[in-house]
Amino acid sequence: MKSLQDYTTVIRPDDNGTYVAYIPAISGCHAWGKTPDEARLELNYVFEMIQEEYTEKGLVMPDDIELVIANAS
């Protein structure tokens, strides 16, 4: 069974002064928090719920994806 550590996690500031954390490889796996650490903690709960849903449906969690991060010039 895969764990959260098997996935690339992105944490970035959101427009309203909070932070959003998400796993690009898993649709719908995202969470918000007032700090980066709070967003990461909330993401753990969301990941666990999604993993339970996949298990109940007999699905396999998706593989991680490779991200390319670039700044627009």
PDB file of N, CA, C and O in Angstrom:
ATOM      1  N   MET A   1       0.845  -1.170   0.000  1.00  0.00           N
ATOM      2  CA  MET A   1       0.000   0.000   0.000  1.00  0.00           C
ATOM      3  C   MET A   1       0.899   1.244   0.000  1.00  0.00           C
ATOM      4  O   MET A   1       1.897   1.303   0.718  1.00  0.00           O
ATOM      5  N   LYS A   2       0.533   2.214  -0.801  1.00  0.00           N
ATOM      6  CA  LYS A   2       1.316   3.433  -0.909  1.00  0.00           C
ATOM      7  C   LYS A   2       1.034   4.363   0.272  1.00  0.00           C
ATOM      8  O   LYS A   2      -0.043   4.341   0.867  1.00  0.00           O
ATOM      9  N   SER A   3       2.037   5.175   0.585  1.00  0.00           N
ATOM     10  CA  SER A   3       1.867   6.157   1.651  1.00  0.00           C
ATOM     11  C   SER A   3       2.041   7.554   1.070  1.00  0.00           C
ATOM     12  O   SER A   3       2.441   7.712  -0.083  1.00  0.00           O
ATOM     13  N   LEU A   4       1.745   8.542   1.861  1.00  0.00           N
ATOM     14  CA  LEU A   4       1.874   9.926   1.429  1.00  0.00           C
ATOM     15  C   LEU A   4       3.305  10.231   0.989  1.00  0.00           C
ATOM     16  O   LEU A   4       3.516  11.036   0.082  1.00  0.00           O
ATOM     17  N   GLN A   5       4.280   9.597   1.620  1.00  0.00           N
ATOM     18  CA  GLN A   5       5.681   9.830   1.287  1.00  0.00           C
ATOM     19  C   GLN A   5       6.048   9.310  -0.102  1.00  0.00           C
ATOM     20  O   GLN A   5       7.107   9.657  -0.627  1.00  0.00           O
ATOM     21  N   ASP A   6       5.197   8.491  -0.698  1.00  0.00           N
ATOM     22  CA  ASP A   6       5.442   7.976  -2.042  1.00  0.00           C
ATOM     23  C   ASP A   6       5.085   8.994  -3.124  1.00  0.00           C
ATOM     24  O   ASP A   6       5.319   8.749  -4.307  1.00  0.00           O
ATOM     25  N   TYR A   7       4.524  10.128  -2.727  1.00  0.00           N
ATOM     26  CA  TYR A   7       4.037  11.114  -3.690  1.00  0.00           C
ATOM     27  C   TYR A   7       4.712  12.468  -3.539  1.00  0.00           C
ATOM     28  O   TYR A   7       5.122  12.868  -2.450  1.00  0.00           O
ATOM     29  N   THR A   8       4.815  13.155  -4.661  1.00  0.00           N
ATOM     30  CA  THR A   8       5.274  14.539  -4.664  1.00  0.00           C
ATOM     31  C   THR A   8       4.143  15.402  -4.119  1.00  0.00           C
ATOM     32  O   THR A   8       3.007  15.328  -4.588  1.00  0.00           O
ATOM     33  N   THR A   9       4.468  16.216  -3.127  1.00  0.00           N
ATOM     34  CA  THR A   9       3.500  17.119  -2.530  1.00  0.00           C
ATOM     35  C   THR A   9       3.916  18.557  -2.840  1.00  0.00           C
ATOM     36  O   THR A   9       5.083  18.926  -2.706  1.00  0.00           O
ATOM     37  N   VAL A  10       2.951  19.346  -3.251  1.00  0.00           N
ATOM     38  CA  VAL A  10       3.198  20.756  -3.538  1.00  0.00           C
ATOM     39  C   VAL A  10       2.470  21.579  -2.482  1.00  0.00           C
ATOM     40  O   VAL A  10       1.294  21.347  -2.202  1.00  0.00           O
ATOM     41  N   ILE A  11       3.182  22.544  -1.897  1.00  0.00           N
ATOM     42  CA  ILE A  11       2.568  23.473  -0.948  1.00  0.00           C
ATOM     43  C   ILE A  11       2.902  24.873  -1.440  1.00  0.00           C
ATOM     44  O   ILE A  11       4.067  25.212  -1.647  1.00  0.00           O
ATOM     45  N   ARG A  12       1.856  25.684  -1.624  1.00  0.00           N
ATOM     46  CA  ARG A  12       2.075  27.027  -2.145  1.00  0.00           C
ATOM     47  C   ARG A  12       1.126  28.008  -1.470  1.00  0.00           C
ATOM     48  O   ARG A  12       0.068  27.620  -0.974  1.00  0.00           O
ATOM     49  N   PRO A  13       1.514  29.289  -1.454  1.00  0.00           N
ATOM     50  CA  PRO A  13       0.595  30.293  -0.907  1.00  0.00           C
ATOM     51  C   PRO A  13      -0.653  30.387  -1.779  1.00  0.00           C
ATOM     52  O   PRO A  13      -0.574  30.258  -3.001  1.00  0.00           O
ATOM     53  N   ASP A  14      -1.783  30.607  -1.159  1.00  0.00           N
ATOM     54  CA  ASP A  14      -3.035  30.794  -1.883  1.00  0.00           C
ATOM     55  C   ASP A  14      -3.352  32.287  -1.930  1.00  0.00           C
ATOM     56  O   ASP A  14      -2.701  33.086  -1.257  1.00  0.00           O
ATOM     57  N   ASP A  15      -4.332  32.654  -2.710  1.00  0.00           N
ATOM     58  CA  ASP A  15      -4.672  34.064  -2.915  1.00  0.00           C
ATOM     59  C   ASP A  15      -5.143  34.788  -1.656  1.00  0.00           C
ATOM     60  O   ASP A  15      -4.993  36.006  -1.549  1.00  0.00           O
ATOM     61  N   ASN A  16      -5.698  34.062  -0.724  1.00  0.00           N
ATOM     62  CA  ASN A  16      -6.319  34.709   0.442  1.00  0.00           C
ATOM     63  C   ASN A  16      -5.445  34.676   1.700  1.00  0.00           C
ATOM     64  O   ASN A  16      -5.961  34.807   2.810  1.00  0.00           O
ATOM     65  N   GLY A  17      -4.139  34.504   1.540  1.00  0.00           N
ATOM     66  CA  GLY A  17      -3.243  34.505   2.688  1.00  0.00           C
ATOM     67  C   GLY A  17      -3.100  33.167   3.377  1.00  0.00           C
ATOM     68  O   GLY A  17      -2.425  33.077   4.403  1.00  0.00           O
ATOM     69  N   THR A  18      -3.714  32.122   2.844  1.00  0.00           N
ATOM     70  CA  THR A  18      -3.567  30.782   3.389  1.00  0.00           C
ATOM     71  C   THR A  18      -2.613  29.996   2.483  1.00  0.00           C
ATOM     72  O   THR A  18      -2.026  30.549   1.553  1.00  0.00           O
ATOM     73  N   TYR A  19      -2.469  28.707   2.766  1.00  0.00           N
ATOM     74  CA  TYR A  19      -1.625  27.831   1.955  1.00  0.00           C
ATOM     75  C   TYR A  19      -2.447  26.653   1.472  1.00  0.00           C
ATOM     76  O   TYR A  19      -3.334  26.168   2.174  1.00  0.00           O
ATOM     77  N   VAL A  20      -2.144  26.204   0.276  1.00  0.00           N
ATOM     78  CA  VAL A  20      -2.787  25.019  -0.272  1.00  0.00           C
ATOM     79  C   VAL A  20      -1.710  23.961  -0.472  1.00  0.00           C
ATOM     80  O   VAL A  20      -0.619  24.244  -0.967  1.00  0.00           O
ATOM     81  N   ALA A  21      -2.042  22.730  -0.073  1.00  0.00           N
ATOM     82  CA  ALA A  21      -1.160  21.582  -0.270  1.00  0.00           C
ATOM     83  C   ALA A  21      -1.908  20.588  -1.142  1.00  0.00           C
ATOM     84  O   ALA A  21      -3.097  20.344  -0.938  1.00  0.00           O
ATOM     85  N   TYR A  22      -1.207  20.016  -2.113  1.00  0.00           N
ATOM     86  CA  TYR A  22      -1.875  19.035  -2.962  1.00  0.00           C
ATOM     87  C   TYR A  22      -0.891  18.037  -3.534  1.00  0.00           C
ATOM     88  O   TYR A  22       0.318  18.266  -3.572  1.00  0.00           O
ATOM     89  N   ILE A  23      -1.450  16.917  -3.979  1.00  0.00           N
ATOM     90  CA  ILE A  23      -0.680  15.867  -4.630  1.00  0.00           C
ATOM     91  C   ILE A  23      -1.122  15.854  -6.087  1.00  0.00           C
ATOM     92  O   ILE A  23      -2.234  15.418  -6.385  1.00  0.00           O
ATOM     93  N   PRO A  24      -0.276  16.324  -7.002  1.00  0.00           N
ATOM     94  CA  PRO A  24      -0.674  16.419  -8.407  1.00  0.00           C
ATOM     95  C   PRO A  24      -1.107  15.084  -9.031  1.00  0.00           C
ATOM     96  O   PRO A  24      -1.923  15.073  -9.953  1.00  0.00           O
ATOM     97  N   ALA A  25      -0.580  13.986  -8.549  1.00  0.00           N
ATOM     98  CA  ALA A  25      -0.897  12.681  -9.129  1.00  0.00           C
ATOM     99  C   ALA A  25      -2.290  12.173  -8.765  1.00  0.00           C
ATOM    100  O   ALA A  25      -2.806  11.267  -9.419  1.00  0.00           O
ATOM    101  N   ILE A  26      -2.903  12.748  -7.726  1.00  0.00           N
ATOM    102  CA  ILE A  26      -4.191  12.244  -7.243  1.00  0.00           C
ATOM    103  C   ILE A  26      -5.233  13.354  -7.332  1.00  0.00           C
ATOM    104  O   ILE A  26      -5.197  14.321  -6.570  1.00  0.00           O
ATOM    105  N   SER A  27      -6.142  13.204  -8.255  1.00  0.00           N
ATOM    106  CA  SER A  27      -7.192  14.197  -8.441  1.00  0.00           C
ATOM    107  C   SER A  27      -8.002  14.363  -7.156  1.00  0.00           C
ATOM    108  O   SER A  27      -8.422  13.377  -6.550  1.00  0.00           O
ATOM    109  N   GLY A  28      -8.215  15.593  -6.751  1.00  0.00           N
ATOM    110  CA  GLY A  28      -9.019  15.872  -5.571  1.00  0.00           C
ATOM    111  C   GLY A  28      -8.270  15.795  -4.259  1.00  0.00           C
ATOM    112  O   GLY A  28      -8.863  16.026  -3.205  1.00  0.00           O
ATOM    113  N   CYS A  29      -6.988  15.479  -4.286  1.00  0.00           N
ATOM    114  CA  CYS A  29      -6.216  15.367  -3.043  1.00  0.00           C
ATOM    115  C   CYS A  29      -5.544  16.702  -2.765  1.00  0.00           C
ATOM    116  O   CYS A  29      -4.398  16.933  -3.153  1.00  0.00           O
ATOM    117  N   HIS A  30      -6.276  17.576  -2.085  1.00  0.00           N
ATOM    118  CA  HIS A  30      -5.766  18.899  -1.752  1.00  0.00           C
ATOM    119  C   HIS A  30      -6.382  19.371  -0.433  1.00  0.00           C
ATOM    120  O   HIS A  30      -7.459  18.928  -0.033  1.00  0.00           O
ATOM    121  N   ALA A  31      -5.667  20.279   0.225  1.00  0.00           N
ATOM    122  CA  ALA A  31      -6.124  20.788   1.515  1.00  0.00           C
ATOM    123  C   ALA A  31      -5.562  22.188   1.723  1.00  0.00           C
ATOM    124  O   ALA A  31      -4.585  22.577   1.084  1.00  0.00           O
ATOM    125  N   TRP A  32      -6.192  22.941   2.625  1.00  0.00           N
ATOM    126  CA  TRP A  32      -5.751  24.300   2.929  1.00  0.00           C
ATOM    127  C   TRP A  32      -5.406  24.411   4.396  1.00  0.00           C
ATOM    128  O   TRP A  32      -5.862  23.621   5.223  1.00  0.00           O
ATOM    129  N   GLY A  33      -4.581  25.418   4.709  1.00  0.00           N
ATOM    130  CA  GLY A  33      -4.244  25.709   6.092  1.00  0.00           C
ATOM    131  C   GLY A  33      -3.734  27.136   6.217  1.00  0.00           C
ATOM    132  O   GLY A  33      -3.393  27.777   5.222  1.00  0.00           O
ATOM    133  N   LYS A  34      -3.687  27.622   7.444  1.00  0.00           N
ATOM    134  CA  LYS A  34      -3.186  28.980   7.688  1.00  0.00           C
ATOM    135  C   LYS A  34      -1.673  29.066   7.537  1.00  0.00           C
ATOM    136  O   LYS A  34      -1.123  30.136   7.279  1.00  0.00           O
ATOM    137  N   THR A  35      -1.002  27.915   7.701  1.00  0.00           N
ATOM    138  CA  THR A  35       0.449  27.836   7.549  1.00  0.00           C
ATOM    139  C   THR A  35       0.775  26.649   6.640  1.00  0.00           C
ATOM    140  O   THR A  35      -0.081  25.792   6.422  1.00  0.00           O
ATOM    141  N   PRO A  36       1.986  26.588   6.113  1.00  0.00           N
ATOM    142  CA  PRO A  36       2.360  25.417   5.313  1.00  0.00           C
ATOM    143  C   PRO A  36       2.233  24.111   6.105  1.00  0.00           C
ATOM    144  O   PRO A  36       1.783  23.100   5.566  1.00  0.00           O
ATOM    145  N   ASP A  37       2.625  24.131   7.371  1.00  0.00           N
ATOM    146  CA  ASP A  37       2.532  22.915   8.189  1.00  0.00           C
ATOM    147  C   ASP A  37       1.088  22.488   8.417  1.00  0.00           C
ATOM    148  O   ASP A  37       0.779  21.296   8.410  1.00  0.00           O
ATOM    149  N   GLU A  38       0.206  23.461   8.618  1.00  0.00           N
ATOM    150  CA  GLU A  38      -1.209  23.137   8.811  1.00  0.00           C
ATOM    151  C   GLU A  38      -1.804  22.550   7.526  1.00  0.00           C
ATOM    152  O   GLU A  38      -2.593  21.607   7.583  1.00  0.00           O
ATOM    153  N   ALA A  39      -1.434  23.097   6.391  1.00  0.00           N
ATOM    154  CA  ALA A  39      -1.918  22.566   5.111  1.00  0.00           C
ATOM    155  C   ALA A  39      -1.421  21.137   4.906  1.00  0.00           C
ATOM    156  O   ALA A  39      -2.172  20.278   4.443  1.00  0.00           O
ATOM    157  N   ARG A  40      -0.158  20.881   5.251  1.00  0.00           N
ATOM    158  CA  ARG A  40       0.407  19.534   5.115  1.00  0.00           C
ATOM    159  C   ARG A  40      -0.305  18.542   6.029  1.00  0.00           C
ATOM    160  O   ARG A  40      -0.582  17.412   5.626  1.00  0.00           O
ATOM    161  N   LEU A  41      -0.601  18.959   7.257  1.00  0.00           N
ATOM    162  CA  LEU A  41      -1.311  18.100   8.199  1.00  0.00           C
ATOM    163  C   LEU A  41      -2.703  17.758   7.677  1.00  0.00           C
ATOM    164  O   LEU A  41      -3.124  16.602   7.728  1.00  0.00           O
ATOM    165  N   GLU A  42      -3.412  18.760   7.178  1.00  0.00           N
ATOM    166  CA  GLU A  42      -4.747  18.521   6.625  1.00  0.00           C
ATOM    167  C   GLU A  42      -4.672  17.600   5.407  1.00  0.00           C
ATOM    168  O   GLU A  42      -5.566  16.782   5.191  1.00  0.00           O
ATOM    169  N   LEU A  43      -3.610  17.732   4.615  1.00  0.00           N
ATOM    170  CA  LEU A  43      -3.444  16.871   3.445  1.00  0.00           C
ATOM    171  C   LEU A  43      -3.314  15.409   3.857  1.00  0.00           C
ATOM    172  O   LEU A  43      -3.774  14.522   3.137  1.00  0.00           O
ATOM    173  N   ASN A  44      -2.700  15.149   4.997  1.00  0.00           N
ATOM    174  CA  ASN A  44      -2.601  13.774   5.496  1.00  0.00           C
ATOM    175  C   ASN A  44      -3.987  13.161   5.666  1.00  0.00           C
ATOM    176  O   ASN A  44      -4.209  12.012   5.283  1.00  0.00           O
ATOM    177  N   TYR A  45      -4.921  13.923   6.240  1.00  0.00           N
ATOM    178  CA  TYR A  45      -6.285  13.421   6.449  1.00  0.00           C
ATOM    179  C   TYR A  45      -6.989  13.164   5.120  1.00  0.00           C
ATOM    180  O   TYR A  45      -7.664  12.148   4.952  1.00  0.00           O
ATOM    181  N   VAL A  46      -6.829  14.081   4.188  1.00  0.00           N
ATOM    182  CA  VAL A  46      -7.463  13.919   2.878  1.00  0.00           C
ATOM    183  C   VAL A  46      -6.885  12.691   2.168  1.00  0.00           C
ATOM    184  O   VAL A  46      -7.628  11.910   1.573  1.00  0.00           O
ATOM    185  N   PHE A  47      -5.575  12.525   2.229  1.00  0.00           N
ATOM    186  CA  PHE A  47      -4.937  11.375   1.598  1.00  0.00           C
ATOM    187  C   PHE A  47      -5.477  10.068   2.177  1.00  0.00           C
ATOM    188  O   PHE A  47      -5.772   9.133   1.432  1.00  0.00           O
ATOM    189  N   GLU A  48      -5.606  10.000   3.496  1.00  0.00           N
ATOM    190  CA  GLU A  48      -6.135   8.792   4.129  1.00  0.00           C
ATOM    191  C   GLU A  48      -7.559   8.490   3.667  1.00  0.00           C
ATOM    192  O   GLU A  48      -7.894   7.333   3.412  1.00  0.00           O
ATOM    193  N   MET A  49      -8.395   9.516   3.557  1.00  0.00           N
ATOM    194  CA  MET A  49      -9.771   9.307   3.093  1.00  0.00           C
ATOM    195  C   MET A  49      -9.798   8.807   1.650  1.00  0.00           C
ATOM    196  O   MET A  49     -10.560   7.900   1.315  1.00  0.00           O
ATOM    197  N   ILE A  50      -8.969   9.399   0.807  1.00  0.00           N
ATOM    198  CA  ILE A  50      -8.933   8.979  -0.589  1.00  0.00           C
ATOM    199  C   ILE A  50      -8.406   7.547  -0.695  1.00  0.00           C
ATOM    200  O   ILE A  50      -8.915   6.748  -1.481  1.00  0.00           O
ATOM    201  N   GLN A  51      -7.395   7.234   0.094  1.00  0.00           N
ATOM    202  CA  GLN A  51      -6.846   5.875   0.073  1.00  0.00           C
ATOM    203  C   GLN A  51      -7.906   4.852   0.505  1.00  0.00           C
ATOM    204  O   GLN A  51      -8.003   3.777  -0.087  1.00  0.00           O
ATOM    205  N   GLU A  52      -8.689   5.176   1.518  1.00  0.00           N
ATOM    206  CA  GLU A  52      -9.775   4.288   1.955  1.00  0.00           C
ATOM    207  C   GLU A  52     -10.794   4.103   0.835  1.00  0.00           C
ATOM    208  O   GLU A  52     -11.273   2.992   0.609  1.00  0.00           O
ATOM    209  N   GLU A  53     -11.121   5.168   0.144  1.00  0.00           N
ATOM    210  CA  GLU A  53     -12.085   5.096  -0.954  1.00  0.00           C
ATOM    211  C   GLU A  53     -11.557   4.198  -2.076  1.00  0.00           C
ATOM    212  O   GLU A  53     -12.296   3.370  -2.609  1.00  0.00           O
ATOM    213  N   TYR A  54     -10.298   4.360  -2.428  1.00  0.00           N
ATOM    214  CA  TYR A  54      -9.702   3.508  -3.450  1.00  0.00           C
ATOM    215  C   TYR A  54      -9.760   2.036  -3.026  1.00  0.00           C
ATOM    216  O   TYR A  54     -10.093   1.165  -3.829  1.00  0.00           O
ATOM    217  N   THR A  55      -9.432   1.768  -1.760  1.00  0.00           N
ATOM    218  CA  THR A  55      -9.437   0.399  -1.253  1.00  0.00           C
ATOM    219  C   THR A  55     -10.838  -0.194  -1.296  1.00  0.00           C
ATOM    220  O   THR A  55     -11.018  -1.330  -1.733  1.00  0.00           O
ATOM    221  N   GLU A  56     -11.830   0.570  -0.846  1.00  0.00           N
ATOM    222  CA  GLU A  56     -13.213   0.091  -0.839  1.00  0.00           C
ATOM    223  C   GLU A  56     -13.707  -0.238  -2.238  1.00  0.00           C
ATOM    224  O   GLU A  56     -14.487  -1.173  -2.419  1.00  0.00           O
ATOM    225  N   LYS A  57     -13.259   0.521  -3.226  1.00  0.00           N
ATOM    226  CA  LYS A  57     -13.678   0.307  -4.609  1.00  0.00           C
ATOM    227  C   LYS A  57     -12.793  -0.695  -5.344  1.00  0.00           C
ATOM    228  O   LYS A  57     -13.040  -1.000  -6.511  1.00  0.00           O
ATOM    229  N   GLY A  58     -11.764  -1.208  -4.672  1.00  0.00           N
ATOM    230  CA  GLY A  58     -10.862  -2.166  -5.295  1.00  0.00           C
ATOM    231  C   GLY A  58      -9.942  -1.543  -6.329  1.00  0.00           C
ATOM    232  O   GLY A  58      -9.471  -2.229  -7.237  1.00  0.00           O
ATOM    233  N   LEU A  59      -9.680  -0.245  -6.198  1.00  0.00           N
ATOM    234  CA  LEU A  59      -8.817   0.457  -7.143  1.00  0.00           C
ATOM    235  C   LEU A  59      -7.396   0.535  -6.612  1.00  0.00           C
ATOM    236  O   LEU A  59      -7.162   0.414  -5.410  1.00  0.00           O
ATOM    237  N   VAL A  60      -6.461   0.734  -7.510  1.00  0.00           N
ATOM    238  CA  VAL A  60      -5.055   0.892  -7.150  1.00  0.00           C
ATOM    239  C   VAL A  60      -4.728   2.382  -7.166  1.00  0.00           C
ATOM    240  O   VAL A  60      -5.105   3.097  -8.096  1.00  0.00           O
ATOM    241  N   MET A  61      -4.037   2.840  -6.148  1.00  0.00           N
ATOM    242  CA  MET A  61      -3.636   4.243  -6.100  1.00  0.00           C
ATOM    243  C   MET A  61      -2.736   4.550  -7.294  1.00  0.00           C
ATOM    244  O   MET A  61      -1.917   3.715  -7.677  1.00  0.00           O
ATOM    245  N   PRO A  62      -2.876   5.732  -7.884  1.00  0.00           N
ATOM    246  CA  PRO A  62      -2.071   6.065  -9.059  1.00  0.00           C
ATOM    247  C   PRO A  62      -0.589   6.207  -8.705  1.00  0.00           C
ATOM    248  O   PRO A  62      -0.224   6.428  -7.550  1.00  0.00           O
ATOM    249  N   ASP A  63       0.246   6.074  -9.728  1.00  0.00           N
ATOM    250  CA  ASP A  63       1.675   6.304  -9.553  1.00  0.00           C
ATOM    251  C   ASP A  63       1.923   7.797  -9.434  1.00  0.00           C
ATOM    252  O   ASP A  63       1.128   8.617  -9.894  1.00  0.00           O
ATOM    253  N   ASP A  64       3.045   8.132  -8.806  1.00  0.00           N
ATOM    254  CA  ASP A  64       3.437   9.533  -8.698  1.00  0.00           C
ATOM    255  C   ASP A  64       3.784  10.057 -10.088  1.00  0.00           C
ATOM    256  O   ASP A  64       4.043   9.280 -11.007  1.00  0.00           O
ATOM    257  N   ILE A  65       3.786  11.361 -10.231  1.00  0.00           N
ATOM    258  CA  ILE A  65       4.158  11.982 -11.499  1.00  0.00           C
ATOM    259  C   ILE A  65       5.389  12.854 -11.281  1.00  0.00           C
ATOM    260  O   ILE A  65       5.683  13.272 -10.161  1.00  0.00           O
ATOM    261  N   GLU A  66       6.092  13.115 -12.357  1.00  0.00           N
ATOM    262  CA  GLU A  66       7.247  13.997 -12.278  1.00  0.00           C
ATOM    263  C   GLU A  66       6.789  15.412 -12.610  1.00  0.00           C
ATOM    264  O   GLU A  66       6.086  15.642 -13.595  1.00  0.00           O
ATOM    265  N   LEU A  67       7.200  16.348 -11.772  1.00  0.00           N
ATOM    266  CA  LEU A  67       6.838  17.747 -11.991  1.00  0.00           C
ATOM    267  C   LEU A  67       8.007  18.503 -12.581  1.00  0.00           C
ATOM    268  O   LEU A  67       9.164  18.254 -12.243  1.00  0.00           O
ATOM    269  N   VAL A  68       7.694  19.415 -13.453  1.00  0.00           N
ATOM    270  CA  VAL A  68       8.683  20.353 -13.967  1.00  0.00           C
ATOM    271  C   VAL A  68       8.201  21.728 -13.518  1.00  0.00           C
ATOM    272  O   VAL A  68       7.100  22.154 -13.865  1.00  0.00           O
ATOM    273  N   ILE A  69       9.028  22.409 -12.753  1.00  0.00           N
ATOM    274  CA  ILE A  69       8.662  23.720 -12.243  1.00  0.00           C
ATOM    275  C   ILE A  69       9.489  24.776 -12.964  1.00  0.00           C
ATOM    276  O   ILE A  69      10.718  24.713 -12.994  1.00  0.00           O
ATOM    277  N   ALA A  70       8.798  25.734 -13.535  1.00  0.00           N
ATOM    278  CA  ALA A  70       9.473  26.787 -14.275  1.00  0.00           C
ATOM    279  C   ALA A  70       8.801  28.121 -13.991  1.00  0.00           C
ATOM    280  O   ALA A  70       7.588  28.187 -13.795  1.00  0.00           O
ATOM    281  N   ASN A  71       9.576  29.152 -13.970  1.00  0.00           N
ATOM    282  CA  ASN A  71       9.038  30.494 -13.815  1.00  0.00           C
ATOM    283  C   ASN A  71       8.829  31.111 -15.193  1.00  0.00           C
ATOM    284  O   ASN A  71       9.665  30.976 -16.087  1.00  0.00           O
ATOM    285  N   ALA A  72       7.715  31.779 -15.342  1.00  0.00           N
ATOM    286  CA  ALA A  72       7.455  32.461 -16.615  1.00  0.00           C
ATOM    287  C   ALA A  72       8.405  33.648 -16.739  1.00  0.00           C
ATOM    288  O   ALA A  72       8.684  34.335 -15.757  1.00  0.00           O
ATOM    289  N   SER A  73       8.895  33.879 -17.948  1.00  0.00           N
ATOM    290  CA  SER A  73       9.778  35.025 -18.117  1.00  0.00           C
ATOM    291  C   SER A  73       9.088  36.126 -18.872  1.00  0.00           C
ATOM    292  O   SER A  73       9.682  37.178 -19.111  1.00  0.00           O
TER     293      SER A  73
END
